[in-house]
Amino acid sequence: MTVYGIGLGPGDADLLTIEGKRLLEAADTVYASGELSQSIAADHVPAATIEELSFPMTDDDEQLRRAWRTAARRVAEANRVGDVAVVTLGDPNVYSTFGHLRRTLDVLYPDVEVEVIPGVSAATAFASALGVEIEAGSGIALREAIDGVAPVGPDRLVLFKVTDAETTAEKLAEAGYDVRFGRRLFMEGETVITDDPADLTDGGYFTLAYAEKRDLDREFLTDEFRTEESQSDELRTDEFRTEGQR
Ligand SMILES: C[S@@+](CC[C@H](N)C(=O)[O-])C[C@H]1O[C@@H](n2cnc3c(N)ncnc32)[C@H](O)[C@@H]1O
């Protein structure tokens, strides 16, 4: 019997992996934390079968440890009688409460077998949603930017937990970055993509930012296709000819 940490993906229920869906449907007990995870999971298993696993948003260390111990005990008990699915938004190993649960299980219930099923993380899903290409050869860093924090340094940054977009944007602009925000990406009918932080004044939790240093040097082999000769029909069809025809 196994505890599966299953990544649900960024919001759209269709972005759950096939393996995640198979294990979720087969689990004897399903735990989810938060409304959003519950509603995505409910697209795959009956809502009434999903149990809430509570992870409080607090800075009180003792309260947090108590919640993790309680969650680990519930999961370990359920695991005595069957497979357990613990679903998390995105990927379970990327800035996720699942990490606290897994570490607590490792220490307090070392016999419990835990397996992680990766999900599409906002760490990569943002790129498709915002139309950003992280080109081969370039680097990108993940950081958190809660309460107006603005980490700087790398050429490209994905910032999670952006709760004060205006302050973060201001600081990043001063440090020489262009910034774009994505809120509730892949969540039906609710997505906001903007470079204007004034569109995001209410501090909604599911907001990330992509920051890129202004005037980055970019050279691609495909730049050659922009030359005049390359625009000719002859070159456009060249690849379809055999050697003998050229
Ligand atoms: C606790 S982290 C969870 C990350 C998740 N495990 C993942 O891999 O994407 C929550 C933060 O992830 C970002 N996030 C997750 N899903 C998102 C989405 N669909 N749209 C925008 N931001 C998202 C937000 O910055 C949010 O504050």
The ligand as an SDF file (V2000), in Angstrom:
LIG
                    3D

 27 29  0  0  0  0  0  0  0  0999 V2000
    2.2170   26.9350   -2.8440 C   0  0  0  0  0  0  0  0  0  0  0  0
    2.7340   27.3610   -4.4650 S   0  0  0  0  0  0  0  0  0  0  0  0
    2.3140   25.8830   -5.3160 C   0  0  0  0  0  0  0  0  0  0  0  0
    3.1280   25.6650   -6.5510 C   0  0  0  0  0  0  0  0  0  0  0  0
    2.7510   24.3680   -7.2490 C   0  0  0  0  0  0  0  0  0  0  0  0
    3.1670   23.2270   -6.4770 N   0  0  0  0  0  0  0  0  0  0  0  0
    3.3380   24.2820   -8.6530 C   0  0  0  0  0  0  0  0  0  0  0  0
    4.1530   23.4010   -8.9020 O   0  0  0  0  0  0  0  0  0  0  0  0
    2.9400   25.0880   -9.5040 O   0  0  0  0  0  0  0  0  0  0  0  0
    1.4830   28.4720   -4.9440 C   0  0  0  0  0  0  0  0  0  0  0  0
    2.0070   29.5320   -5.8900 C   0  0  0  0  0  0  0  0  0  0  0  0
    2.2250   28.9550   -7.1560 O   0  0  0  0  0  0  0  0  0  0  0  0
    1.8760   29.8800   -8.1780 C   0  0  0  0  0  0  0  0  0  0  0  0
    0.8350   29.2400   -8.9940 N   0  0  0  0  0  0  0  0  0  0  0  0
    0.4450   27.9640   -8.9180 C   0  0  0  0  0  0  0  0  0  0  0  0
   -0.4870   27.6860   -9.8600 N   0  0  0  0  0  0  0  0  0  0  0  0
   -0.6840   28.8380  -10.5360 C   0  0  0  0  0  0  0  0  0  0  0  0
   -1.5190   29.2110  -11.6270 C   0  0  0  0  0  0  0  0  0  0  0  0
   -2.3330   28.3280  -12.2080 N   0  0  0  0  0  0  0  0  0  0  0  0
   -1.4740   30.4870  -12.0750 N   0  0  0  0  0  0  0  0  0  0  0  0
   -0.6380   31.3880  -11.5070 C   0  0  0  0  0  0  0  0  0  0  0  0
    0.1730   31.0950  -10.4660 N   0  0  0  0  0  0  0  0  0  0  0  0
    0.1550   29.8390   -9.9880 C   0  0  0  0  0  0  0  0  0  0  0  0
    1.3980   31.1500   -7.5000 C   0  0  0  0  0  0  0  0  0  0  0  0
    2.4910   32.0420   -7.4510 O   0  0  0  0  0  0  0  0  0  0  0  0
    1.0190   30.6480   -6.1230 C   0  0  0  0  0  0  0  0  0  0  0  0
    1.1460   31.6730   -5.1710 O   0  0  0  0  0  0  0  0  0  0  0  0
  1  2  1  0
  2  3  1  0
  2 10  1  0
  3  4  1  0
  4  5  1  0
  5  6  1  0
  5  7  1  0
  7  8  2  0
  7  9  1  0
 10 11  1  0
 11 12  1  0
 11 26  1  0
 12 13  1  0
 13 14  1  0
 13 24  1  0
 14 15  1  0
 14 23  1  0
 15 16  2  0
 16 17  1  0
 17 18  1  0
 17 23  2  0
 18 19  1  0
 18 20  2  0
 20 21  1  0
 21 22  2  0
 22 23  1  0
 24 25  1  0
 24 26  1  0
 26 27  1  0
M  CHG  2   2   1   9  -1
M  END
$$$$
